[in-house]
Amino acid sequence: MSTGGQQLGGGGVYLLDYGAGNVRSVCNAVAVAGVSLNFIRSADDFDKADKLIFPGVGSFGACMHRLEELGYIEPLRAFIASGRPYLGICLGMQTLFKGSEESPGIEGLGVIDSTISRFQVPDHLAVPHMGWNGVNPRQSSKVLEEAGASSKFYFVHSFLALPTRGTAAWALTTTNYGIEFVSSVCKGNVLATQFHPEKSGQAGLRLIKQFLLQDSPSEAGSADMVVTPNPPPTNLAPRLIACLDVRTNDHGDLVVTKGDQYDVREKDSRNVRNLGKPVDLAARYYTDGADEVTFLNITSFRDSPLRDQPMLEVLRKTSERVFVPLTIGGGIRDVTDPDGTPHTALEVASEYFRSGADKVSIGSDAVLITEQFLRTGVKTGKSSIEQISHVYGAQAVVISVDPRRVYVASPDDTKHHTIKTQVPGPNGEAYCWYQCTIKGGREPRDIDAYELARTCEELGAGEILLNCMDKDGTNSGYDLELIADIVDAVSIPVIASSGAGKVEHFSACLRTAKPAAVLAAGIFHREEVPIQQVKQHLSECGFETRPVE
């Protein structure tokens, strides 16, 4: 398999895909640069490559085991030693090190004489480190200069390279998140980034293009490039996420729809609301500056054969035009095709990842998994959360929570976790708990959002998408009490959702409840509040934002 475009030298550019994660976006980023891309299919292919790109997600140990099974470790070491240009992304950088605290006893490639460490950050910071952060140049580099050294890049990781004697000669950039860490390395023919350039918008595309076009990644930048010995700390920007609910209309077209309390039909005509086709709308949001795009599959075509899922094609086409993280939710569970062919949730997720998704969102199934775990107290390793997290990493698993308020006069009136609310109930109740629901909010369960979030984190989830049934479609603002409660409950990032109606709602949520990200859907679709307007407002309020290019 190869993508169209120009070849470089005799063998061209090769990509090492060991079978985990979304490599489609890397392929698309290379295609944007107009360069042909081939895939490593055997150990012999390393000798054919003029340049090599190695992207990776998941665990260090699983990655090294897979490379060993494929017989790739020694050919990979030989390629790097040959002086031919190498670009490593995320695990493609971490595997250059001697080892990792993530997988004790597992040897890395040993190119860099240092070890990958676990994030040790203050309690108020969520891990994984997820989102858009800056970089501080530690050496002059044409690749970095052309990409834009002042740009923000997309990070998602729970382990890091610390500035040590072993990394001193390698560090291209450092970044701050509670502590300072090495965010990219460059020496001789080797360039590697902890961040994901293929998901870092135009800045990331420029970095990849410069790697492809230059003879040496370590070529120095111009005399004007600023390398400051003691730069100010970089800052993680809160993410602004656009969400698209996708279904088929009565004519069989895929549309993006947003109705009041899940009523997706117009009240007069009863036709399915159509607020834009998903790929075009996602591309518009990317251009407007959305930091991530989330698709929620809310239609019955979840039950179509897995390989004929319309959402797979939506992801493929979207990933050709959108170079920020993509999340897909809806139907991430064990399924059976109409012909009786069974598929595990891991297989379903794998198809989505291969089609361009970076994360999968698990909703109703997460509630059922939590209920089972709370009954038994046993981690079976077989749940969708555990399986996907094990193979693709915690950062790939998002738990979508759909709770609604249940008021009580006193915490003693329920076994569930309660909060004292500033919004009393219909009979003056001063307390409430948040009851989780499944099936799009239609079925309540005897479990609360606090309990669900903490349990799913324990099972391996890397992020919480926190909706609120009482706020959805109201345009009255986020449920700040709910969001603050869940942010305090977990150590993983929380996305605030439901209720945004004006720019002030976004800043109030970030300032008061402190989620890692804020999400909206209908107001963006209907263009009531443009994404650029939200970003401008957040910037004026003093929040760090990713620049729109």
ZAMARGU-4260 file (C-alpha; in steps of 0.2 Angstrom, whole numbers, plus 5000, padded with zeros to 4 digits):
<rodrens>
0) 5000/5000/5000 | 5006/5017/4996 | 4999/5035/4995 | 5001/5045/4979 | 5014/5059/4978
5) 5032/5061/4974 | 5046/5049/4979 | 5061/5054/4989 | 5077/5045/4983 | 5077/5027/4978
10) 5065/5019/4992 | 5055/5034/4997 | 5046/5036/5014 | 5041/5021/5024 | 5029/5020/5039
15) 5031/5008/5053 | 5014/5002/5059 | 5015/4989/5072 | 4996/4988/5074 | 4990/5000/5087
20) 4982/5017/5086 | 4977/5029/5072 | 4990/5029/5059 | 4978/5036/5045 | 4981/5054/5051
25) 5000/5052/5049 | 4997/5045/5031 | 4985/5059/5027 | 4998/5072/5034 | 5011/5065/5023
30) 4999/5065/5008 | 4996/5084/5012 | 5014/5087/5009 | 5013/5079/4992 | 5025/5064/4997
35) 5022/5046/4993 | 5021/5034/5008 | 5024/5015/5009 | 5022/5003/5024 | 5035/4992/5032
40) 5028/4975/5029 | 5043/4964/5034 | 5060/4966/5041 | 5068/4967/5024 | 5058/4983/5020
45) 5069/4993/5032 | 5083/4992/5019 | 5072/4999/5006 | 5067/5015/5015 | 5076/5032/5013
50) 5066/5039/5027 | 5056/5031/5041 | 5041/5037/5052 | 5037/5027/5067 | 5020/5033/5076
55) 5014/5024/5091 | 5001/5024/5105 | 4998/5012/5119 | 5010/5005/5132 | 5028/5004/5130
60) 5029/4986/5135 | 5016/4980/5122 | 5024/4990/5109 | 5042/4983/5112 | 5034/4965/5113
65) 5025/4968/5096 | 5041/4974/5088 | 5050/4959/5094 | 5036/4947/5088 | 5038/4955/5070
70) 5057/4954/5070 | 5058/4973/5069 | 5069/4978/5083 | 5086/4975/5076 | 5082/4981/5058
75) 5075/4997/5067 | 5091/4999/5077 | 5101/4997/5061 | 5090/5009/5051 | 5093/5023/5065
80) 5112/5019/5065 | 5113/5020/5046 | 5111/5039/5047 | 5095/5039/5037 | 5081/5051/5043
85) 5070/5045/5057 | 5054/5053/5064 | 5047/5045/5079 | 5030/5051/5086 | 5024/5048/5104
90) 5029/5030/5108 | 5040/5032/5092 | 5050/5044/5103 | 5049/5034/5120 | 5055/5018/5112
95) 5072/5027/5108 | 5075/5026/5127 | 5083/5012/5137 | 5067/5008/5146 | 5051/5015/5154
100) 5044/5015/5171 | 5027/5010/5163 | 5035/4993/5159 | 5049/4988/5171 | 5061/4975/5164
105) 5057/4979/5146 | 5071/4986/5136 | 5069/5000/5123 | 5080/5003/5108 | 5093/5011/5119
110) 5097/5025/5107 | 5095/5038/5121 | 5104/5034/5137 | 5090/5038/5148 | 5073/5031/5155
115) 5055/5036/5152 | 5047/5041/5169 | 5029/5042/5175 | 5021/5059/5177 | 5022/5065/5195
120) 5012/5081/5195 | 5002/5091/5208 | 4986/5084/5213 | 4976/5098/5204 | 4983/5092/5187
125) 4975/5078/5178 | 4985/5064/5170 | 4986/5060/5155 | 4993/5077/5150 | 4980/5079/5136
130) 4978/5094/5125 | 4987/5109/5117 | 5003/5115/5125 | 5018/5125/5120 | 5036/5121/5117
135) 5053/5130/5122 | 5067/5127/5109 | 5083/5120/5117 | 5093/5120/5101 | 5091/5128/5084
140) 5082/5118/5071 | 5075/5122/5054 | 5061/5109/5056 | 5055/5117/5072 | 5058/5135/5065
145) 5047/5131/5049 | 5034/5123/5060 | 5033/5138/5071 | 5042/5137/5087 | 5029/5148/5096
150) 5014/5136/5090 | 5005/5125/5102 | 5005/5106/5098 | 4994/5092/5104 | 5000/5081/5118
155) 4992/5065/5126 | 5003/5055/5137 | 5005/5048/5155 | 5024/5045/5154 | 5038/5057/5150
160) 5056/5060/5147 | 5064/5071/5160 | 5079/5083/5157 | 5094/5072/5162 | 5112/5070/5158
165) 5107/5057/5145 | 5095/5069/5136 | 5105/5084/5137 | 5113/5082/5119 | 5096/5077/5112
170) 5083/5089/5119 | 5075/5099/5105 | 5061/5106/5115 | 5055/5106/5133 | 5037/5108/5139
175) 5029/5112/5156 | 5015/5102/5165 | 5018/5103/5183 | 5036/5099/5179 | 5047/5102/5164
180) 5050/5088/5152 | 5058/5084/5136 | 5044/5086/5122 | 5055/5082/5107 | 5072/5076/5103
185) 5084/5079/5088 | 5101/5073/5085 | 5109/5069/5068 | 5097/5059/5058 | 5084/5057/5072
190) 5069/5068/5075 | 5056/5062/5088 | 5041/5071/5097 | 5031/5067/5112 | 5017/5077/5104
195) 5007/5072/5089 | 5011/5083/5074 | 4998/5074/5064 | 4985/5080/5076 | 4993/5098/5079
200) 4984/5107/5065 | 4994/5118/5053 | 5009/5119/5064 | 5010/5100/5065 | 5008/5098/5046
205) 5022/5110/5043 | 5034/5100/5055 | 5030/5084/5045 | 5033/5092/5028 | 5049/5100/5034
210) 5055/5082/5040 | 5050/5075/5023 | 5059/5089/5012 | 5075/5091/5022 | 5090/5080/5021
215) 5094/5080/5039 | 5082/5084/5054 | 5096/5092/5064 | 5099/5105/5051 | 5101/5121/5061
220) 5088/5136/5060 | 5092/5153/5055 | 5102/5165/5066 | 5085/5174/5070 | 5079/5158/5079
225) 5077/5162/5098 | 5084/5148/5110 | 5082/5155/5127 | 5092/5147/5141 | 5078/5150/5155
230) 5062/5152/5146 | 5045/5155/5155 | 5035/5140/5158 | 5023/5134/5144 | 5004/5132/5148
235) 4991/5119/5143 | 4976/5127/5135 | 4959/5122/5139 | 4951/5113/5124 | 4936/5119/5115
240) 4927/5104/5107 | 4914/5103/5094 | 4902/5088/5095 | 4891/5082/5080 | 4877/5070/5083
245) 4876/5060/5067 | 4861/5049/5061 | 4852/5045/5045 | 4837/5055/5039 | 4821/5048/5031
250) 4830/5049/5014 | 4845/5039/5020 | 4857/5053/5020 | 4869/5055/5034 | 4866/5072/5043
255) 4871/5081/5059 | 4856/5084/5070 | 4853/5092/5087 | 4836/5092/5095 | 4828/5097/5112
260) 4830/5083/5124 | 4834/5070/5110 | 4819/5075/5099 | 4828/5075/5083 | 4813/5079/5072
265) 4805/5096/5068 | 4790/5099/5077 | 4780/5104/5062 | 4785/5093/5048 | 4792/5079/5059
270) 4807/5078/5047 | 4824/5074/5054 | 4833/5090/5058 | 4848/5092/5046 | 4861/5104/5052
275) 4874/5100/5040 | 4883/5084/5033 | 4896/5077/5045 | 4912/5078/5035 | 4909/5096/5029
280) 4904/5102/5046 | 4919/5094/5055 | 4930/5102/5042 | 4922/5119/5045 | 4924/5117/5064
285) 4943/5113/5061 | 4945/5128/5050 | 4936/5139/5063 | 4948/5133/5077 | 4940/5119/5086
290) 4953/5110/5096 | 4944/5093/5094 | 4930/5086/5085 | 4918/5072/5093 | 4906/5062/5083
295) 4891/5053/5092 | 4882/5040/5082 | 4864/5041/5087 | 4856/5031/5073 | 4850/5013/5071
300) 4864/5010/5058 | 4875/5005/5073 | 4867/4988/5069 | 4874/4987/5051 | 4888/4975/5047
305) 4904/4981/5056 | 4914/4984/5040 | 4899/4993/5032 | 4897/5005/5046 | 4894/5022/5038
310) 4903/5031/5052 | 4919/5022/5047 | 4918/5031/5030 | 4914/5047/5039 | 4930/5046/5049
315) 4941/5041/5034 | 4935/5056/5025 | 4936/5068/5040 | 4953/5063/5044 | 4959/5068/5026
320) 4953/5086/5030 | 4954/5088/5049 | 4971/5087/5058 | 4965/5088/5077 | 4959/5074/5088
325) 4944/5064/5082 | 4933/5055/5095 | 4919/5043/5090 | 4905/5037/5102 | 4890/5026/5100
330) 4890/5007/5098 | 4907/5004/5106 | 4902/4987/5113 | 4901/4969/5108 | 4890/4968/5093
335) 4884/4954/5081 | 4882/4958/5062 | 4865/4954/5055 | 4873/4938/5047 | 4877/4932/5065
340) 4896/4936/5065 | 4901/4942/5082 | 4913/4956/5086 | 4921/4961/5102 | 4921/4979/5108
345) 4939/4979/5105 | 4937/4974/5087 | 4924/4988/5085 | 4936/5001/5092 | 4950/4995/5082
350) 4940/4998/5066 | 4936/5015/5071 | 4955/5018/5075 | 4960/5012/5059 | 4948/5023/5050
355) 4954/5039/5058 | 4948/5040/5076 | 4960/5044/5090 | 4948/5041/5105 | 4932/5031/5107
360) 4918/5036/5119 | 4909/5023/5129 | 4892/5027/5136 | 4878/5014/5141 | 4891/5000/5141
365) 4901/5009/5154 | 4887/5010/5166 | 4883/4991/5164 | 4902/4987/5166 | 4903/4998/5182
370) 4887/4989/5189 | 4895/4972/5186 | 4912/4978/5194 | 4903/4985/5209 | 4894/4969/5212
375) 4909/4958/5211 | 4924/4969/5214 | 4934/4959/5201 | 4943/4966/5186 | 4941/4953/5173
380) 4951/4962/5160 | 4937/4957/5148 | 4927/4973/5148 | 4927/4985/5134 | 4936/4998/5145
385) 4949/4987/5150 | 4953/4979/5134 | 4954/4995/5124 | 4964/5003/5137 | 4976/4989/5138
390) 4979/4989/5119 | 4978/5007/5114 | 4981/5016/5131 | 4970/5025/5143 | 4970/5041/5133
395) 4960/5032/5119 | 4945/5028/5131 | 4932/5041/5135 | 4918/5038/5146 | 4902/5047/5141
400) 4891/5050/5157 | 4872/5055/5155 | 4866/5059/5172 | 4851/5069/5179 | 4848/5077/5196
405) 4838/5067/5209 | 4834/5079/5224 | 4834/5073/5242 | 4831/5083/5258 | 4846/5075/5267
410) 4861/5065/5262 | 4854/5051/5274 | 4839/5049/5262 | 4850/5040/5249 | 4865/5028/5248
415) 4872/5039/5234 | 4885/5052/5234 | 4876/5069/5236 | 4881/5087/5235 | 4873/5102/5243
420) 4866/5112/5229 | 4863/5131/5226 | 4849/5126/5215 | 4836/5119/5227 | 4823/5106/5221
425) 4805/5108/5218 | 4801/5106/5236 | 4815/5115/5243 | 4827/5100/5244 | 4845/5106/5248
430) 4854/5091/5242 | 4854/5081/5226 | 4863/5066/5218 | 4866/5063/5199 | 4858/5047/5193
435) 4866/5039/5178 | 4856/5034/5163 | 4858/5023/5148 | 4850/5021/5130 | 4851/5040/5127
440) 4844/5045/5144 | 4829/5034/5142 | 4833/5022/5156 | 4838/5027/5173 | 4850/5016/5183
445) 4854/5014/5202 | 4871/5021/5201 | 4878/5039/5202 | 4889/5049/5191 | 4903/5051/5205
450) 4903/5032/5208 | 4904/5029/5189 | 4918/5041/5185 | 4929/5034/5199 | 4926/5016/5194
455) 4929/5019/5176 | 4945/5028/5180 | 4950/5013/5190 | 4946/5001/5176 | 4958/5011/5164
460) 4948/5025/5156 | 4958/5041/5152 | 4944/5054/5151 | 4927/5058/5156 | 4914/5067/5144
465) 4902/5074/5157 | 4884/5077/5150 | 4869/5083/5160 | 4852/5078/5155 | 4844/5093/5165
470) 4854/5105/5155 | 4855/5098/5138 | 4847/5109/5125 | 4843/5123/5138 | 4856/5136/5133
475) 4856/5140/5151 | 4874/5136/5155 | 4884/5121/5161 | 4879/5112/5178 | 4894/5119/5187
480) 4891/5109/5203 | 4891/5093/5194 | 4907/5097/5184 | 4916/5103/5199 | 4911/5087/5209
485) 4917/5075/5196 | 4933/5085/5193 | 4937/5083/5211 | 4933/5065/5211 | 4945/5059/5197
490) 4963/5062/5192 | 4959/5060/5173 | 4954/5075/5162 | 4935/5079/5162 | 4926/5087/5147
495) 4911/5098/5152 | 4896/5096/5141 | 4877/5101/5140 | 4869/5118/5142 | 4881/5131/5134
500) 4871/5145/5126 | 4883/5160/5126 | 4902/5164/5127 | 4901/5168/5145 | 4895/5150/5149
505) 4912/5144/5143 | 4923/5155/5153 | 4912/5153/5169 | 4913/5134/5168 | 4932/5134/5165
510) 4935/5147/5179 | 4923/5139/5192 | 4923/5120/5189 | 4940/5119/5181 | 4937/5105/5168
515) 4950/5101/5155 | 4939/5105/5141 | 4922/5112/5136 | 4911/5105/5123 | 4896/5111/5113
520) 4885/5105/5099 | 4869/5114/5094 | 4875/5132/5096 | 4889/5129/5085 | 4878/5119/5072
525) 4865/5133/5071 | 4880/5146/5071 | 4872/5155/5086 | 4889/5156/5094 | 4904/5154/5082
530) 4919/5145/5088 | 4931/5159/5084 | 4920/5170/5095 | 4922/5158/5110 | 4940/5158/5108
535) 4942/5176/5107 | 4931/5178/5123 | 4942/5165/5132 | 4958/5174/5127 | 4951/5191/5133
540) 4947/5183/5150 | 4965/5177/5152 | 4963/5159/5147 | 4977/5151/5136 | 4970/5147/5119
545) 4977/5138/5104 | 4979/5151/5090 | 4968/5149/5075 | 4978/5147/5059
</rodrens>
